[in-house]
Amino acid sequence: MDKKNLDKDKTKKSLNKIYSIYSDIANVADNVLKSRCPYKDSKSRCTAMFACTYQHMPSSHSSMPICTGSDVLDYRSAWEPSQR
């Protein structure tokens, strides 16, 4: 076998393995985002730069708002503008 072909094969196998790993991670993230607000950080703080129904401001105004939404609700309706 030619050494160049062997390296290409190893490279292709490695890239396929990496793709498979990242593909699995992306699929899990997509499923989580269907029920968890993307603006809620790991400490349940709201990072949204807009008002949301589920934001709660702590007594210290220097802190970020706390997300009071459940991770099993459809949060998207909280962002819809009100009809007047």
N, C-alpha and C positions, 0 to 999 in steps of 0.2 A: 504494500500500500504506500501511496505517496504521503509524505508527512503533512503537506498542506491540506490534503483532503481530511486527514485524521483530525487536525486542529479545527477545521471548519465543522466537522461533525460534533466534536466536543463542545464547541461554541454554540452550535445550534441546540444541542441537548441542554446545555446550561441555561440558555435564554428561554427555552420552552419551560424549564422547571421554574425559573423566576417568574415567568408570565403566569404560570399556573398558581403560584403562591399569591401573587398580587391580585389575580383575578378572584381568588377565594376571599381575600381581604375586602376587595371592592364589593363583592356580592353581599357580604355580611354588613358592611357599612350602608349599602343601599337599603337593606331590610330594616336596619336600626333607624334610619332617617325617615321611614314611613310612619313611625310612632314617636320618635324623639325629636324635639325641636332642635334644629341645627344651631340655634343661637344660645342654647343652654350648655354651659361649660361643665367640666367634671365636678365642680363644687356647687352645682345647681344655681350659678349666677347667670343672669341674662346679659348677653353681650349685644343684643339688638340695639340699633341706634334709632329706634322708633318705638312708639307706645304699643304695648301688647296687653291684652286682657289679663294675662297671667303674671305680670310683673308686680312685685311687692317691694316698695322702697323701705330699706331698713332705717332705723332711727338715725343712724349716722349717714348723712347725705353725701359723704365723701365715698361711701361704698357703692358698689354696683348693685342694681336691683336683683332681687332673688326671684327665680322662676318657681312659681307655685303650681305649674301645670304637671299633670300626670304623664308618665312616659307611655301610657297606653291610650291617650286621647288623640284625636285628630286636631292638632293645634292650628291648622291653616285657617280656620274660620276666625280665629282671634286677630288675624292680620287684615281681614277684609274690611274695607272702609265702610262706615255706617251709611245706610241709605237715608237721606233726609228729604 
